[in-house]
Amino acid sequence: MAGIKKGNPVRDKSYEFALSIIKLYKFLVEQKKEYVLSKQILRSGTSIGANIEEALGGQSRKDFFAKMSIAYKEARETDYWLRLLYDAGIIPIDKIINLTNDCNELLKLIGTIQKTTRINS
């Protein structure tokens, strides 16, 4: 994919996840005519990668950690919206299972990065 800067797993995974969230957003708007929750998940799901990018360009370790912390919070929020959309019967299990797994993988990666950053500070 042309837009991905290869070589950084958390950057790559968050970018791919954002693309999947955009596809989910399109599905929600076009097929389900759902406009409120779809915007919420679009914002939080794409914000994860944006904050990771900001962290990678951080001016200090403290700045890096702060942006990674925001990315972690956005991933948690995205997981919440995914669960809510599923439990409300808006999206079926086949549309959510991979997104939920990917979101949990991002949470683990970002959490590990936070822990390592704290230890090395």
KEFI-740739 format. One record per residue (C-alpha): residue number from 1; residue in three letters; x, y, z. Coordinates in nm, 3 decimals. Example, Ala and Ser with C-alpha at 12.3 -4.5 7.8 and 13.67 -1.06 7.14 Angstrom:
KEFI-740739
SITE_1_ALA_1.230_-0.450_0.780
SITE_2_SER_1.367_-0.106_0.714
end
This chain:
KEFI-740739
SITE_1_MET_0.000_0.000_0.000
SITE_2_ALA_0.145_0.335_-0.104
SITE_3_GLY_0.047_0.533_0.207
SITE_4_ILE_0.215_0.308_0.459
SITE_5_LYS_0.566_0.377_0.582
SITE_6_LYS_0.686_0.020_0.631
SITE_7_GLY_0.908_-0.089_0.914
SITE_8_ASN_0.729_0.020_1.230
SITE_9_PRO_0.475_-0.244_1.345
SITE_10_VAL_0.258_-0.016_1.557
SITE_11_ARG_0.250_0.252_1.285
SITE_12_ASP_0.166_-0.007_1.017
SITE_13_LYS_-0.102_-0.181_1.223
SITE_14_SER_-0.269_0.143_1.328
SITE_15_TYR_-0.276_0.262_0.967
SITE_16_GLU_-0.431_-0.062_0.843
SITE_17_PHE_-0.678_-0.047_1.131
SITE_18_ALA_-0.777_0.308_1.034
SITE_19_LEU_-0.845_0.190_0.679
SITE_20_SER_-1.068_-0.086_0.816
SITE_21_ILE_-1.252_0.165_1.033
SITE_22_ILE_-1.313_0.386_0.729
SITE_23_LYS_-1.464_0.084_0.549
SITE_24_LEU_-1.683_0.015_0.853
SITE_25_TYR_-1.792_0.379_0.856
SITE_26_LYS_-1.892_0.358_0.489
SITE_27_PHE_-2.088_0.039_0.560
SITE_28_LEU_-2.267_0.198_0.855
SITE_29_VAL_-2.362_0.510_0.663
SITE_30_GLU_-2.448_0.351_0.328
SITE_31_GLN_-2.603_0.019_0.436
SITE_32_LYS_-2.733_0.081_0.787
SITE_33_LYS_-2.807_0.454_0.757
SITE_34_GLU_-2.637_0.501_1.095
SITE_35_TYR_-2.488_0.850_1.124
SITE_36_VAL_-2.418_0.925_1.491
SITE_37_LEU_-2.225_0.623_1.622
SITE_38_SER_-2.051_0.584_1.287
SITE_39_LYS_-1.892_0.927_1.326
SITE_40_GLN_-1.781_0.844_1.680
SITE_41_ILE_-1.603_0.526_1.574
SITE_42_LEU_-1.456_0.698_1.269
SITE_43_ARG_-1.302_0.968_1.489
SITE_44_SER_-1.163_0.740_1.759
SITE_45_GLY_-1.054_0.461_1.522
SITE_46_THR_-0.855_0.689_1.294
SITE_47_SER_-0.719_0.895_1.580
SITE_48_ILE_-0.516_0.600_1.710
SITE_49_GLY_-0.277_0.610_1.415
SITE_50_ALA_-0.268_0.989_1.405
SITE_51_ASN_-0.152_1.000_1.767
SITE_52_ILE_0.105_0.727_1.704
SITE_53_GLU_0.243_0.936_1.417
SITE_54_GLU_0.263_1.237_1.649
SITE_55_ALA_0.436_1.025_1.913
SITE_56_LEU_0.695_0.904_1.664
SITE_57_GLY_0.771_1.266_1.581
SITE_58_GLY_0.774_1.369_1.946
SITE_59_GLN_1.030_1.618_2.068
SITE_60_SER_1.100_1.437_2.392
SITE_61_ARG_1.038_1.107_2.570
SITE_62_LYS_0.766_1.281_2.773
SITE_63_ASP_0.598_1.403_2.453
SITE_64_PHE_0.627_1.053_2.302
SITE_65_PHE_0.468_0.896_2.610
SITE_66_ALA_0.187_1.152_2.622
SITE_67_LYS_0.089_1.089_2.258
SITE_68_MET_0.109_0.711_2.301
SITE_69_SER_-0.117_0.746_2.603
SITE_70_ILE_-0.372_0.932_2.394
SITE_71_ALA_-0.347_0.662_2.126
SITE_72_TYR_-0.414_0.400_2.395
SITE_73_LYS_-0.721_0.588_2.518
SITE_74_GLU_-0.852_0.622_2.163
SITE_75_ALA_-0.808_0.247_2.110
SITE_76_ARG_-1.007_0.178_2.426
SITE_77_GLU_-1.279_0.414_2.308
SITE_78_THR_-1.286_0.243_1.969
SITE_79_ASP_-1.323_-0.096_2.138
SITE_80_TYR_-1.618_0.047_2.331
SITE_81_TRP_-1.793_0.169_2.012
SITE_82_LEU_-1.734_-0.167_1.843
SITE_83_ARG_-1.891_-0.353_2.134
SITE_84_LEU_-2.182_-0.109_2.147
SITE_85_LEU_-2.250_-0.137_1.773
SITE_86_TYR_-2.249_-0.516_1.799
SITE_87_ASP_-2.458_-0.539_2.117
SITE_88_ALA_-2.713_-0.295_1.972
SITE_89_GLY_-2.755_-0.525_1.673
SITE_90_ILE_-2.625_-0.267_1.426
SITE_91_ILE_-2.334_-0.472_1.294
SITE_92_PRO_-2.310_-0.851_1.274
SITE_93_ILE_-2.035_-1.060_1.428
SITE_94_ASP_-1.864_-1.119_1.092
SITE_95_LYS_-1.811_-0.743_1.052
SITE_96_ILE_-1.677_-0.691_1.403
SITE_97_ILE_-1.462_-0.991_1.493
SITE_98_ASN_-1.150_-0.891_1.298
SITE_99_LEU_-1.183_-0.526_1.401
SITE_100_THR_-1.212_-0.622_1.767
SITE_101_ASN_-0.910_-0.853_1.741
SITE_102_ASP_-0.707_-0.583_1.565
SITE_103_CYS_-0.809_-0.323_1.822
SITE_104_ASN_-0.707_-0.552_2.108
SITE_105_GLU_-0.374_-0.617_1.936
SITE_106_LEU_-0.316_-0.242_1.911
SITE_107_LEU_-0.403_-0.201_2.280
SITE_108_LYS_-0.144_-0.465_2.371
SITE_109_LEU_0.123_-0.312_2.147
SITE_110_ILE_0.066_0.042_2.272
SITE_111_GLY_0.049_-0.080_2.633
SITE_112_THR_0.383_-0.255_2.593
SITE_113_ILE_0.534_0.059_2.438
SITE_114_GLN_0.406_0.264_2.732
SITE_115_LYS_0.549_0.018_2.984
SITE_116_THR_0.888_0.010_2.810
SITE_117_THR_0.897_0.389_2.788
SITE_118_ARG_0.818_0.419_3.160
SITE_119_ILE_1.090_0.168_3.251
SITE_120_ASN_1.352_0.341_3.034
SITE_121_SER_1.272_0.692_3.160
end
